[in-house]
């Protein structure tokens, strides 16, 4: 069955803000997928930033005016600026209060056509497996081979992803259990060494409200519930949000290879759900290795 005639069953949600150019590029891929249920979430312009007003309006109007396929469309627009953390977690929670699962795309992650069917089939295959908490479309470890079409990892990216309401119900934007978890050393059983040092730093930053983000909390949620994410054997997401002044967390230049791979269908369910330790070791080496540690020390992050 070709991608052009595949009928997507899962609802798709898109989060937009003030970047019309990236919004249009991501939406056009959703438009090709033609989901039967489509949710649009948007934050409001920031106070003291009059330049936001027209950009936010343009993003919303472009998407609404270009929905040219039959679908149930719902929108959730903030009346006052909520910020990254509040807008993301309330938006996802709003969708998952109405759907058993959903595909989630932010305004700077462009999916390959196969991404939608990949998520659609795996959401169904693992809908009752509580150990699996999310499905990612991103795999930037090009040199690390994965057996089969996908693997299970502790490290799964939210650059193009999907999840179930059954998993999201454990999400806490304020990581209120962090002091207890930190004292118990529970998180070290999941992540040790350098990766634990970095994760500890990041979780502390959201617990103390120093960082306005939402994804660190989702990583923490999966870790403390010993949940795994599905990672594809090939990359299916291109992040176009780097090296931009209007980026929230990616305003630097990225050297990542975002080229797409090719996925074969249908997806098959694995006989067992096990953490791919070799993949995770490769991930830790790339993103938490000695080079990253030295960069952190130079920036005086005080991660110890």
Phi, psi and omega per residue, in radians:
X1 nan 2.264 -3.094
X2 -1.435 2.802 3.135
X3 -1.128 -0.515 -3.069
X4 -1.140 -0.493 -3.075
X5 -1.944 0.080 3.112
X6 -1.225 2.312 -3.131
X7 -1.702 1.900 -3.110
X8 -1.217 2.279 -3.104
X9 -1.722 -0.516 -3.030
X10 -1.426 2.510 3.031
X11 -1.182 2.565 3.095
X12 -2.053 2.342 3.028
X13 -2.042 2.491 3.108
X14 -2.204 2.410 3.123
X15 -1.942 2.145 -3.124
X16 -2.176 2.863 3.089
X17 -2.568 -1.627 -2.987
X18 -2.300 0.498 3.141
X19 -2.146 1.517 -3.085
X20 -1.035 -0.663 -3.071
X21 -1.154 -0.818 3.141
X22 -1.266 -0.630 3.103
X23 -0.994 -0.795 -3.122
X24 -1.104 -0.719 -3.095
X25 -1.166 -0.737 3.118
X26 -1.206 -0.783 -3.113
X27 -1.054 -0.627 -3.111
X28 -1.080 -0.538 3.066
X29 -1.273 -0.639 3.046
X30 -1.124 -0.711 3.131
X31 -1.028 -0.680 3.108
X32 -1.198 -0.583 -3.119
X33 -1.310 -0.442 3.063
X34 0.934 1.020 3.109
X35 -1.125 2.525 -3.131
X36 -1.321 -0.327 3.067
X37 -2.325 2.195 -3.042
X38 -2.327 2.217 -3.134
X39 -2.008 2.348 3.117
X40 -2.084 2.167 -3.131
X41 -2.045 2.333 -3.112
X42 -2.470 2.442 2.993
X43 -1.474 2.897 3.128
X44 -1.656 2.837 3.093
X45 -0.982 2.591 3.110
X46 -1.361 2.574 3.081
X47 -1.149 2.415 3.137
X48 1.373 0.127 3.129
X49 -2.185 1.332 -3.114
X50 -1.059 -0.396 3.112
X51 -1.165 -0.357 3.114
X52 -1.213 -0.548 -2.952
X53 -1.003 -0.923 -3.124
X54 -1.204 -0.634 -3.105
X55 -1.182 -0.761 3.107
X56 -1.091 -0.760 3.123
X57 -1.082 -0.739 -3.131
X58 -1.120 -0.721 3.123
X59 -1.068 -0.854 -3.117
X60 -1.090 -0.821 -3.065
X61 -1.193 -0.622 3.136
X62 -1.088 -0.854 -3.115
X63 -1.086 -0.877 -3.094
X64 -1.040 -0.691 -3.054
X65 -1.389 -0.174 -3.111
X66 -1.966 0.247 3.022
X67 -1.425 1.644 -3.020
X68 -1.987 0.431 3.064
X69 -2.206 2.728 -3.133
X70 -1.202 2.070 3.124
X71 -2.768 2.766 3.006
X72 -1.502 2.004 -3.053
X73 -1.947 2.270 3.076
X74 -2.302 2.526 -3.127
X75 -2.251 2.615 3.127
X76 -2.371 1.718 -3.074
X77 -1.885 2.188 3.086
X78 -1.203 2.481 3.097
X79 -1.534 -0.474 3.042
X80 -2.264 2.646 -3.084
X81 -1.090 2.248 -3.092
X82 -1.765 -0.389 -3.056
X83 1.509 2.888 -3.033
X84 -1.017 -0.897 -3.065
X85 -1.037 -0.936 -3.066
X86 -1.201 -0.706 -3.092
X87 -1.188 -0.711 -3.124
X88 -1.181 -0.879 -3.043
X89 -1.243 -0.598 3.100
X90 -1.259 -0.600 3.127
X91 -1.159 -0.819 3.129
X92 -1.129 -0.724 3.132
X93 -1.103 -0.655 3.111
X94 -1.080 -0.801 3.133
X95 -1.141 -0.799 -3.067
X96 -1.348 -0.056 2.957
X97 -1.411 -0.213 -3.113
X98 -2.041 -0.264 -3.075
X99 -2.226 2.562 3.068
X100 -1.274 -0.398 3.099
X101 -2.841 2.862 -3.134
X102 -2.719 2.757 2.989
X103 -1.707 2.362 -3.009
X104 -2.137 2.190 3.109
X105 -2.291 2.202 3.004
X106 -1.490 3.025 -2.972
X107 -1.359 0.124 -3.141
X108 -2.291 0.257 3.125
X109 -2.055 1.939 -3.058
X110 -1.651 2.030 -3.092
X111 -1.500 2.574 2.952
X112 -1.228 2.717 -3.128
X113 -0.965 -0.633 -3.097
X114 -1.192 -0.323 -3.069
X115 -0.965 -0.732 -3.049
X116 -1.172 -0.778 3.122
X117 -1.198 -0.676 3.092
X118 -0.961 -0.870 3.125
X119 -1.161 -0.771 -3.098
X120 -0.954 -0.869 -3.078
X121 -1.243 -0.707 -3.116
X122 -1.259 -0.562 3.057
X123 -1.056 -0.645 3.114
X124 -1.307 -0.767 -3.091
X125 -1.100 -0.632 -3.044
X126 -1.965 0.398 -3.066
X127 -1.098 -0.449 -3.118
X128 -1.877 0.129 -3.133
X129 -1.701 1.686 -3.013
X130 -1.083 -0.416 -3.134
X131 -1.197 -0.467 3.105
X132 -1.583 2.044 -3.014
X133 -1.914 -0.254 3.116
X134 -2.814 2.914 3.087
X135 -2.248 2.178 3.141
X136 -1.873 2.602 3.071
X137 -1.760 0.019 -3.047
X138 -1.851 2.323 2.975
X139 -2.543 1.833 -3.098
X140 -1.814 0.148 3.057
X141 -1.591 1.292 -3.011
X142 -1.120 -0.444 -3.114
X143 -1.571 -0.073 -3.108
X144 -1.754 1.951 -3.079
X145 -1.323 2.450 3.092
X146 -2.011 2.272 3.109
X147 -1.350 2.178 -3.117
X148 1.504 -2.892 -3.068
X149 -1.438 -0.319 -3.101
X150 -2.813 2.943 3.100
X151 -2.452 3.079 -3.131
X152 -1.965 2.262 -3.063
X153 -2.457 2.733 2.975
X154 -1.324 -0.360 -3.066
X155 -1.916 1.760 3.140
X156 -2.305 2.232 -2.987
X157 -1.360 2.597 3.060
X158 -1.676 0.273 2.990
X159 -1.445 1.475 -3.061
X160 1.445 1.721 -3.034
X161 -2.666 3.117 3.124
X162 -2.602 2.685 3.105
X163 -2.720 3.037 -3.126
X164 -1.909 2.660 3.052
X165 -1.060 -0.572 -3.130
X166 -1.102 -0.511 3.121
X167 -1.546 -0.733 -3.077
X168 -1.136 -0.389 -3.110
X169 -1.085 -0.331 3.132
X170 -1.527 -0.106 -3.071
X171 -1.200 2.311 3.095
X172 -2.246 1.919 -3.088
X173 -1.115 -0.321 -3.099
X174 -1.830 0.075 -3.129
X175 0.655 0.936 -3.046
X176 -1.064 -0.425 -3.109
X177 -1.470 -0.022 -3.028
X178 -0.984 -0.802 3.132
X179 -0.987 -0.754 3.137
X180 -1.165 -0.773 3.139
X181 -1.126 -0.694 -3.133
X182 -1.136 -0.736 3.130
X183 -1.156 -0.670 -3.075
X184 -1.313 -0.361 -3.094
X185 1.310 0.244 -3.081
X186 -1.034 -0.683 -3.082
X187 -1.187 -0.454 3.128
X188 -1.153 -0.370 3.114
X189 -1.252 -0.393 3.135
X190 -1.687 -0.792 3.136
X191 -2.241 2.205 3.141
X192 -2.072 3.103 3.029
X193 1.026 -2.409 -3.072
X194 -1.100 -0.653 -3.124
X195 -1.101 -0.653 3.106
X196 -1.141 -0.686 -3.140
X197 -1.052 -0.773 3.140
X198 -1.221 -0.743 3.136
X199 -1.103 -0.723 3.096
X200 -1.023 -0.785 3.109
X201 -1.028 -0.810 -3.081
X202 -1.188 -0.757 -3.139
X203 -1.135 -0.690 3.060
X204 -1.011 -0.685 -3.077
X205 -1.158 -0.568 3.103
X206 -1.495 -0.554 3.107
X207 -1.125 -0.656 3.141
X208 -1.579 0.113 3.091
X209 1.091 0.495 3.078
X210 -1.432 -0.387 -3.093
X211 -2.186 2.269 3.123
X212 -1.658 1.514 3.130
X213 -2.549 3.058 -3.096
X214 -2.274 -0.407 -2.991
X215 -1.336 -0.521 3.078
X216 -1.054 -0.683 3.127
X217 -1.129 -0.586 3.131
X218 -1.257 -0.693 3.031
X219 -1.033 -0.832 -3.138
X220 -1.034 -0.761 3.136
X221 -1.006 -0.828 -3.139
X222 -1.156 -0.718 -3.109
X223 -1.078 -0.838 -3.049
X224 -1.290 -0.314 3.068
X225 -1.742 0.151 3.125
X226 0.929 0.684 3.117
X227 -1.570 2.693 3.141
X228 -2.056 2.760 3.042
X229 -1.994 2.652 3.052
X230 -1.581 2.284 3.123
X231 -2.070 2.307 -3.117
X232 -1.289 2.710 3.098
X233 -1.192 -0.472 3.123
X234 -2.210 2.683 -3.131
X235 -1.315 2.438 3.125
X236 -2.259 0.234 -3.090
X237 -2.316 2.365 3.063
X238 -2.043 2.055 -3.132
X239 -1.556 2.033 -3.116
X240 -1.840 0.309 -3.095
X241 -1.676 0.004 -3.110
X242 -1.386 2.763 3.008
X243 1.008 0.754 3.121
X244 -2.295 2.465 3.126
X245 -1.182 -0.459 -3.107
X246 -1.591 0.134 3.100
X247 -1.289 2.535 3.133
X248 -1.409 -0.836 -3.078
X249 -2.247 0.067 -3.052
X250 -2.287 0.812 -3.087
X251 -1.539 0.419 3.054
X252 -2.010 2.975 3.132
X253 -1.459 2.328 3.138
X254 -1.839 2.422 3.076
X255 -1.723 0.150 -3.099
X256 -1.141 2.590 3.059
X257 -1.637 1.821 -3.087
X258 -1.661 0.292 -3.133
X259 -1.088 2.573 -3.116
X260 -1.466 2.636 2.958
X261 -1.863 -3.059 -3.125
X262 -2.019 2.259 -3.125
X263 -1.838 2.445 3.092
X264 -1.810 2.578 -3.112
X265 -2.222 2.786 0.048
X266 -1.415 2.832 3.049
X267 -1.270 2.546 3.091
X268 -2.053 2.485 3.141
X269 -1.365 2.402 3.100
X270 -1.309 2.617 3.129
X271 -1.212 -0.544 3.133
X272 -2.379 2.687 3.122
X273 -1.911 1.825 -3.108
X274 -2.317 2.466 3.094
X275 -1.101 2.284 3.102
X276 -1.460 1.604 -3.048
X277 -1.143 -0.546 3.119
X278 -1.186 -0.723 3.083
X279 -1.106 -0.771 -3.116
X280 -1.144 -0.643 3.079
X281 -1.093 -0.721 3.129
X282 -1.156 -0.651 3.119
X283 -1.144 -0.810 3.138
X284 -1.070 -0.725 -3.139
X285 -1.082 -0.713 -3.103
X286 -1.296 -0.768 -2.990
X287 -1.804 -0.264 3.125
X288 -2.258 0.255 -3.054
X289 -1.285 -2.992 -3.068
X290 -0.998 -0.700 -3.134
X291 -1.067 -0.770 3.128
X292 -1.166 -0.636 3.124
X293 -1.090 -0.786 -3.129
X294 -1.131 -0.651 3.095
X295 -1.097 -0.714 -3.137
X296 -1.139 -0.728 3.128
X297 -1.102 -0.761 3.134
X298 -1.077 -0.588 3.134
X299 -1.478 -0.005 3.102
X300 1.015 0.902 -3.120
X301 -1.419 -0.230 3.140
X302 0.907 0.965 -3.058
X303 -1.377 -0.182 -3.101
X304 -1.483 nan nan
